[in-house]
Amino acid sequence: MCRRLPSVLVHTARMAWAVDRPGVVLLLACQLLTGTAAAVVLAFTAQAMSHILGTGLVSERLHAALPALIVVTAAAAIGRVSGALSTYADGRITPLLMTEADIALVTAVCRVESSAYGEDGFADRQEAAEIGVTRTRLMVQDAQRFMSALALVPQNFACWPLRARENITLGQPRTHDDGPVWDVVDAVGMREAIEKLPQGLDTLLAKELWGGAELSGGQWQRLACGRVLYRKTPLLILDEPTSQMDARGEHAIFLEIKRIAAERMTIVVTHQLENTRLADRILVMDRGRVIEQGTYEDLANAGGLFAELVSLSQDR
């Protein structure tokens, strides 16, 4: 790239010369004049300062520096004028140069495409590329529709340094009605904790920032559950949603899961076997494979892995 830079600059200069010769001449002259004026300003400023900082009466020093100051003033004025003219010339050349470059680019692209059409197999490759683009677009759209219908609480949930309200409504259309937010807060048993925050729902949940507050691990997990409940998607996936909660918080979450089970498909991943009593169907996985499925009562009496785990959990 660095080796090609000189040739690119030369080609650009040739194009500019071809589209507007008077503008190029004016630009070069103004740039030269601006540089010369700057050099004169520096040289005569140094000369004037040597007189001003010298010895003798103030009036004598100013009188001696006066010619140099006049030259500095004149050179600065010339520099300003030449700078304005340079800006005018640049504004005059640039649109024409950009248009010429666009035309050259389009011409080159058309020439390449025309030559490509004559190659064997080009039509097949073009059709395959178009089909690939179409299928990719459909795959992306399907993925977007799926993600918009899914709400997920992973084990490693996010603790966003935002206000309590935004930690629940994040990713959803903004609304000024806090009613649905408080409904979710009540559902996950967080009303008392939110009301104790300095500014309620407006409290920034980042203790390291001024005016911020911090939540416990279990409270953060409740907010994460509240976030997916607020979305009201048809598919809800909860991966160990109560692993950091106390018994009271876990009870509140699973009561809410039971309440909404009739409204949306809910998948809960858990090692707490007692929590599976709420499920319509339990899938028992071992080494990535489903080895049993059924209701809690069926599996607990089937003598399989699930029954063994239930027995171990009760033998304490």
URZISUL-V305898 format. One record per residue. N is the residue number from 1. SS is DSSP state (helix for helix, strand for strand, loop for the rest). Layout:
((N/SS) (N/SS))
This chain:
((1/loop) (2/helix) (3/helix) (4/helix) (5/helix) (6/helix) (7/helix) (8/helix) (9/helix) (10/helix) (11/helix) (12/helix) (13/helix) (14/helix) (15/helix) (16/helix) (17/helix) (18/helix) (19/helix) (20/loop) (21/helix) (22/helix) (23/helix) (24/helix) (25/helix) (26/helix) (27/helix) (28/helix) (29/helix) (30/helix) (31/helix) (32/helix) (33/helix) (34/helix) (35/helix) (36/helix) (37/helix) (38/helix) (39/helix) (40/helix) (41/helix) (42/helix) (43/helix) (44/helix) (45/helix) (46/helix) (47/helix) (48/helix) (49/helix) (50/helix) (51/helix) (52/helix) (53/loop) (54/loop) (55/loop) (56/loop) (57/loop) (58/helix) (59/helix) (60/helix) (61/helix) (62/helix) (63/helix) (64/helix) (65/helix) (66/helix) (67/helix) (68/helix) (69/helix) (70/helix) (71/helix) (72/helix) (73/helix) (74/helix) (75/helix) (76/helix) (77/helix) (78/helix) (79/helix) (80/helix) (81/helix) (82/helix) (83/helix) (84/helix) (85/helix) (86/helix) (87/helix) (88/helix) (89/helix) (90/helix) (91/helix) (92/helix) (93/helix) (94/helix) (95/helix) (96/helix) (97/helix) (98/helix) (99/helix) (100/helix) (101/helix) (102/helix) (103/helix) (104/helix) (105/helix) (106/helix) (107/helix) (108/helix) (109/helix) (110/helix) (111/helix) (112/helix) (113/helix) (114/helix) (115/helix) (116/helix) (117/helix) (118/loop) (119/loop) (120/loop) (121/loop) (122/helix) (123/helix) (124/helix) (125/helix) (126/helix) (127/helix) (128/helix) (129/helix) (130/helix) (131/helix) (132/helix) (133/helix) (134/helix) (135/helix) (136/helix) (137/helix) (138/helix) (139/helix) (140/helix) (141/helix) (142/helix) (143/helix) (144/helix) (145/helix) (146/helix) (147/helix) (148/helix) (149/loop) (150/strand) (151/strand) (152/strand) (153/strand) (154/loop) (155/loop) (156/loop) (157/loop) (158/loop) (159/loop) (160/loop) (161/loop) (162/loop) (163/strand) (164/helix) (165/helix) (166/helix) (167/helix) (168/helix) (169/helix) (170/loop) (171/loop) (172/loop) (173/loop) (174/loop) (175/loop) (176/loop) (177/loop) (178/loop) (179/helix) (180/helix) (181/helix) (182/helix) (183/helix) (184/helix) (185/helix) (186/helix) (187/helix) (188/loop) (189/loop) (190/loop) (191/helix) (192/helix) (193/helix) (194/helix) (195/helix) (196/helix) (197/loop) (198/loop) (199/loop) (200/helix) (201/helix) (202/helix) (203/loop) (204/strand) (205/loop) (206/loop) (207/loop) (208/loop) (209/loop) (210/loop) (211/loop) (212/loop) (213/loop) (214/loop) (215/loop) (216/loop) (217/helix) (218/helix) (219/helix) (220/helix) (221/helix) (222/helix) (223/helix) (224/helix) (225/helix) (226/helix) (227/helix) (228/helix) (229/helix) (230/helix) (231/helix) (232/loop) (233/loop) (234/loop) (235/strand) (236/strand) (237/strand) (238/strand) (239/strand) (240/loop) (241/loop) (242/loop) (243/loop) (244/loop) (245/loop) (246/loop) (247/helix) (248/helix) (249/helix) (250/helix) (251/helix) (252/helix) (253/helix) (254/helix) (255/helix) (256/helix) (257/helix) (258/helix) (259/helix) (260/helix) (261/loop) (262/loop) (263/loop) (264/loop) (265/strand) (266/strand) (267/strand) (268/strand) (269/strand) (270/loop) (271/loop) (272/loop) (273/helix) (274/helix) (275/helix) (276/helix) (277/helix) (278/helix) (279/loop) (280/loop) (281/loop) (282/strand) (283/strand) (284/strand) (285/strand) (286/strand) (287/loop) (288/loop) (289/strand) (290/strand) (291/strand) (292/strand) (293/strand) (294/strand) (295/loop) (296/helix) (297/helix) (298/helix) (299/helix) (300/helix) (301/loop) (302/loop) (303/loop) (304/loop) (305/helix) (306/helix) (307/helix) (308/helix) (309/helix) (310/helix) (311/helix) (312/helix) (313/helix) (314/helix) (315/loop) (316/loop))
